[in-house]
Amino acid sequence: MRPVKMHTDEVDLDAPLVSRLVAGQFPRWAGLPVRRLDSSGTENAMFRLGADKVVRLPRHPGAVESVAHEQRWLARLGPRLPVAAPVPLELGGPDEGFAWPWSVYHWLDGANPVAGAVEKPQALAADLAAFVTALRGIETRGGPRNHRGVPLAERDTPTRDALARLEGRIDTTAVTALWEEALRAPGHTEPPAWAHGDLMPGNVLVRDGRLTAVIDFGCVGVGDPAVDLIVAWNLLPASARGTFREGVGADDAEWARGRGWALSISLIQLPYYWETNPPLAENSRHVINEILAEARTADAPSATGPYPPS
């Protein structure tokens, strides 16, 4: 399935264009086969280049800044992580009518896991916790601000706007109560730490049920690392969340903020991509249903939560 357009200013990209870009700027790779890769991603298009490389190009103006961002910070972060991360090989420039920079990376083997069908959930939970912990442990001096490492209150307006658009499609009363619970959680008081910022199933690669790589570092930055807990709900089953939580050492407040991030991201994505990106919309519905189900269990926080009303 070829990715569908999600932005009115999205450019058309195809294999012949990528072949011309590569041949013109990196002639040593001219003639290598180029094949577009299926993806539900909304920011970049991916093309397999030969057997061991991949070309990544922004699909719209809003994704352009992440090209240089990734090139810079992956060189610092990648070698310090316990699993593979993209290794930049070249930075391409505008050419052939394509107006923006683009990247060539080493190809990373693996497949995206599917929420609800994780092969080895406990092992994957431990692997993801090790990745998050290692990333948090990297020295932050000079690191960029993570726009998803901010207080949840900064998400309140767009989250409530999304809830209004979802009236009649989801249980907005219950979900609003859960969102307000997250807003009451104590904020981040520790020093800022690195966070990937977009730890979604499409940015995780596995083989035989184990984590082999994490990709798409376009959001990586420094702030409240609770945002990386979103993987507990967008990928892991309830039975493995305790393993993940223990591995990252999240206290009640951080866990609540992470759940709030998972809820906010999914609520905002769902009405926007309901018709245009079925896989992303389906994962958003999955997250909302998982959080609702968790709230209904006897040993999970109730809709009113452990924090007093503000």
C-alpha positions as CSV (number, residue, x, y, z in Angstrom):
1,M,0.0,0.0,0.0
2,R,1.5,3.3,-1.0
3,P,1.2,6.0,1.7
4,V,-1.6,8.4,1.1
5,K,-1.3,12.2,1.3
6,M,-1.9,13.7,4.7
7,H,-0.8,17.3,3.9
8,T,-2.1,19.5,1.2
9,D,1.5,20.7,0.6
10,E,2.9,17.2,0.3
11,V,5.1,16.6,-2.7
12,D,5.0,13.6,-5.1
13,L,8.0,11.3,-4.7
14,D,8.7,8.2,-6.8
15,A,11.6,5.8,-7.5
16,P,12.7,7.5,-10.7
17,L,13.1,10.8,-8.9
18,V,15.1,9.2,-6.2
19,S,17.3,7.3,-8.7
20,R,18.1,10.7,-10.4
21,L,18.9,12.3,-7.1
22,V,21.2,9.6,-6.0
23,A,23.0,9.3,-9.4
24,G,23.5,13.1,-9.6
25,Q,24.9,13.6,-6.1
26,F,26.4,10.2,-5.2
27,P,27.5,8.6,-8.5
28,R,29.1,5.7,-6.8
29,W,25.6,4.4,-6.2
30,A,24.2,5.2,-9.6
31,G,22.4,2.2,-11.1
32,L,21.5,0.6,-7.8
33,P,17.9,-0.5,-7.7
34,V,15.4,1.8,-6.0
35,R,12.2,0.6,-4.5
36,R,9.6,2.6,-2.5
37,L,8.8,1.1,0.9
38,D,5.3,0.8,2.3
39,S,4.7,2.9,5.3
40,S,1.9,4.6,7.3
41,G,4.4,7.3,8.3
42,T,3.3,10.9,7.7
43,E,6.6,12.8,7.7
44,N,9.0,11.0,5.4
45,A,9.1,8.7,2.4
46,M,11.5,5.8,2.4
47,F,13.1,4.1,-0.6
48,R,15.3,1.0,-0.5
49,L,18.6,1.6,-2.3
50,G,20.4,-1.5,-3.3
51,A,20.7,-4.2,-0.7
52,D,22.1,-2.2,2.3
53,K,20.9,1.4,2.1
54,V,17.8,3.4,2.4
55,V,16.9,6.9,1.2
56,R,14.7,9.1,3.4
57,L,13.1,12.2,2.1
58,P,10.7,14.7,3.7
59,R,7.2,14.6,2.3
60,H,6.2,18.2,3.2
61,P,7.8,21.4,4.5
62,G,7.1,20.6,8.1
63,A,9.4,17.6,8.0
64,V,12.4,19.3,6.5
65,E,14.0,20.5,9.7
66,S,14.2,17.0,11.0
67,V,16.7,16.0,8.3
68,A,19.6,18.0,9.7
69,H,18.4,17.3,13.2
70,E,18.7,13.5,12.8
71,Q,22.0,13.7,10.9
72,R,23.5,15.7,13.8
73,W,22.1,13.9,16.9
74,L,22.2,10.3,15.6
75,A,26.0,10.6,15.4
76,R,26.1,11.3,19.1
77,L,23.3,9.1,20.4
78,G,23.4,6.0,18.2
79,P,26.7,4.5,19.4
80,R,25.5,4.7,23.0
81,L,22.3,2.8,22.5
82,P,21.8,-1.0,23.2
83,V,20.1,-1.6,19.8
84,A,20.8,-0.3,16.3
85,A,19.8,3.2,15.3
86,P,20.0,4.7,11.7
87,V,23.6,5.4,10.6
88,P,23.8,8.4,8.3
89,L,25.9,7.8,5.2
90,E,25.2,11.0,3.2
91,L,23.3,14.2,3.3
92,G,21.7,15.0,-0.1
93,G,20.6,18.5,-1.2
94,P,17.9,20.0,-3.5
95,D,18.1,18.8,-7.1
96,E,16.0,17.4,-9.9
97,G,13.1,19.7,-8.9
98,F,13.1,18.4,-5.3
99,A,13.6,21.4,-3.0
100,W,14.8,20.0,0.3
101,P,17.6,18.1,1.9
102,W,17.4,14.3,2.2
103,S,19.4,11.5,3.7
104,V,21.0,8.1,2.9
105,Y,21.2,5.6,5.8
106,H,22.4,2.1,6.3
107,W,19.6,-0.4,5.9
108,L,18.4,-1.9,9.2
109,D,16.8,-5.3,9.1
110,G,13.6,-6.1,11.1
111,A,9.9,-5.7,10.9
112,N,7.5,-3.4,12.7
113,P,5.6,-5.2,15.5
114,V,1.8,-5.0,15.6
115,A,-0.1,-3.9,18.6
116,G,-2.2,-6.8,19.8
117,A,0.1,-9.4,18.2
118,V,3.4,-9.0,19.9
119,E,5.3,-12.2,19.7
120,K,7.3,-12.1,23.0
121,P,5.8,-9.3,25.0
122,Q,7.8,-9.7,28.2
123,A,11.1,-9.8,26.3
124,L,10.2,-6.9,24.1
125,A,9.1,-4.9,27.1
126,A,12.5,-5.5,28.8
127,D,14.2,-4.5,25.5
128,L,12.3,-1.3,25.2
129,A,13.0,-0.4,28.8
130,A,16.7,-0.9,28.2
131,F,16.6,1.4,25.2
132,V,14.7,4.1,27.0
133,T,17.0,3.8,30.1
134,A,20.1,4.0,27.9
135,L,18.9,7.0,26.0
136,R,18.0,8.8,29.3
137,G,21.5,8.1,30.6
138,I,23.3,10.0,27.8
139,E,24.7,13.4,28.8
140,T,22.4,16.2,27.8
141,R,24.8,19.2,27.4
142,G,23.8,21.1,24.3
143,G,20.9,18.9,23.5
144,P,17.9,20.4,21.7
145,R,14.6,20.9,23.5
146,N,12.2,18.1,22.9
147,H,8.8,19.6,21.9
148,R,7.2,16.5,23.4
149,G,9.1,16.8,26.6
150,V,6.9,19.7,27.9
151,P,4.2,19.8,30.6
152,L,1.0,18.0,29.6
153,A,-0.9,21.3,30.3
154,E,0.6,22.6,27.0
155,R,-1.4,19.9,25.2
156,D,-4.7,20.7,26.9
157,T,-6.2,22.9,24.2
158,P,-5.5,20.6,21.2
159,T,-6.5,17.5,23.2
160,R,-9.9,19.0,24.2
161,D,-10.4,20.2,20.6
162,A,-9.9,16.6,19.5
163,L,-12.3,15.3,22.1
164,A,-14.9,17.7,20.8
165,R,-14.4,16.3,17.3
166,L,-14.7,12.7,18.6
167,E,-18.0,13.2,20.4
168,G,-20.3,10.3,19.5
169,R,-17.4,8.2,18.2
170,I,-15.7,7.3,21.5
171,D,-16.7,7.5,25.2
172,T,-15.7,11.2,25.5
173,T,-17.0,11.4,29.1
174,A,-14.7,8.6,30.4
175,V,-11.7,9.7,28.2
176,T,-12.1,13.4,29.4
177,A,-11.9,12.2,33.0
178,L,-8.8,10.2,32.2
179,W,-7.2,13.2,30.5
180,E,-8.0,15.4,33.5
181,E,-6.5,12.8,35.8
182,A,-3.2,13.0,33.8
183,L,-3.2,16.8,34.0
184,R,-3.3,16.5,37.8
185,A,-0.2,14.3,37.9
186,P,2.8,16.0,39.5
187,G,5.2,17.4,36.9
188,H,8.7,16.4,36.1
189,T,11.2,17.7,38.7
190,E,14.3,15.8,37.8
191,P,16.9,17.2,35.4
192,P,15.9,17.1,31.7
193,A,16.8,13.9,29.9
194,W,16.9,12.6,26.4
195,A,13.7,11.1,24.9
196,H,13.0,9.7,21.5
197,G,9.7,11.4,21.5
198,D,7.9,9.2,18.9
199,L,8.2,5.7,20.2
200,M,5.5,4.2,18.1
201,P,5.2,0.7,16.6
202,G,6.2,2.1,13.1
203,N,9.5,3.3,14.6
204,V,10.4,0.0,16.3
205,L,12.0,-2.9,14.5
206,V,12.0,-6.5,15.8
207,R,13.2,-9.9,14.8
208,D,12.0,-13.1,16.5
209,G,10.1,-11.0,18.9
210,R,13.1,-9.0,20.2
211,L,14.0,-5.4,19.7
212,T,16.7,-4.9,17.0
213,A,16.5,-1.2,16.2
214,V,14.7,2.0,16.8
215,I,14.3,4.5,13.9
216,D,13.0,8.0,13.1
217,F,14.8,10.3,15.6
218,G,13.2,13.4,14.1
219,C,11.6,14.3,17.5
220,V,14.6,13.4,19.7
221,G,15.5,16.0,22.3
222,V,15.8,16.9,26.0
223,G,13.0,17.4,28.4
224,D,10.6,15.3,30.5
225,P,11.3,11.8,29.2
226,A,7.9,10.5,30.3
227,V,6.8,10.8,26.7
228,D,8.7,7.7,25.8
229,L,6.4,5.7,28.1
230,I,3.8,5.9,25.3
231,V,5.0,2.6,24.0
232,A,3.5,0.9,27.0
233,W,0.0,1.5,25.5
234,N,0.6,1.9,21.7
235,L,2.4,-1.4,21.5
236,L,2.7,-3.5,24.6
237,P,-0.2,-5.6,26.0
238,A,-1.3,-5.0,29.6
239,S,0.4,-8.1,30.7
240,A,3.8,-6.7,29.8
241,R,3.4,-3.1,31.0
242,G,4.7,-3.9,34.5
243,T,7.9,-5.3,33.1
244,F,8.4,-2.2,31.1
245,R,7.5,0.1,34.0
246,E,9.9,-1.7,36.3
247,G,12.7,-1.6,33.7
248,V,12.4,2.2,33.3
249,G,11.8,2.8,37.0
250,A,8.8,5.0,36.5
251,D,7.0,6.3,39.7
252,D,3.3,6.9,39.8
253,A,3.6,10.5,38.6
254,E,5.8,9.7,35.6
255,W,3.6,6.7,34.7
256,A,0.5,9.0,34.7
257,R,2.2,11.6,32.6
258,G,3.3,8.9,30.1
259,R,-0.3,7.6,29.9
260,G,-1.4,11.2,29.4
261,W,0.9,11.6,26.5
262,A,-0.3,8.3,24.9
263,L,-3.9,9.5,25.3
264,S,-3.3,13.0,24.0
265,I,-1.3,11.9,20.9
266,S,-3.9,9.3,20.0
267,L,-6.9,11.7,20.6
268,I,-5.3,14.3,18.3
269,Q,-4.3,11.8,15.6
270,L,-7.6,9.9,15.5
271,P,-9.9,12.5,14.0
272,Y,-7.1,13.9,11.7
273,Y,-6.3,10.5,10.2
274,W,-9.6,8.7,10.6
275,E,-10.2,8.5,6.8
276,T,-6.7,9.2,5.3
277,N,-4.4,6.9,7.3
278,P,-6.2,3.8,8.5
279,P,-3.2,2.1,10.2
280,L,-2.4,5.2,12.3
281,A,-6.1,5.7,13.1
282,E,-6.4,2.1,14.1
283,N,-3.4,2.3,16.5
284,S,-4.9,5.5,18.0
285,R,-8.2,3.7,18.6
286,H,-6.2,0.8,20.2
287,V,-4.4,3.2,22.6
288,I,-7.7,4.8,23.7
289,N,-9.3,1.4,24.2
290,E,-6.3,0.1,26.2
291,I,-6.3,3.1,28.5
292,L,-10.0,2.8,29.0
293,A,-9.8,-0.9,29.7
294,E,-6.9,-0.3,32.2
295,A,-9.0,2.3,34.0
296,R,-11.8,-0.2,34.4
297,T,-9.7,-2.9,36.1
298,A,-9.8,-3.2,39.9
299,D,-6.1,-2.6,40.4
300,A,-5.7,0.4,38.0
301,P,-6.4,4.1,38.9
302,S,-10.1,4.9,38.7
303,A,-11.4,7.7,36.4
304,T,-10.9,10.1,39.3
305,G,-7.4,8.9,39.8
306,P,-5.0,9.2,42.7
307,Y,-4.6,13.0,42.4
308,P,-7.0,15.4,44.0
309,P,-9.1,17.7,41.8
310,S,-7.3,21.0,41.1
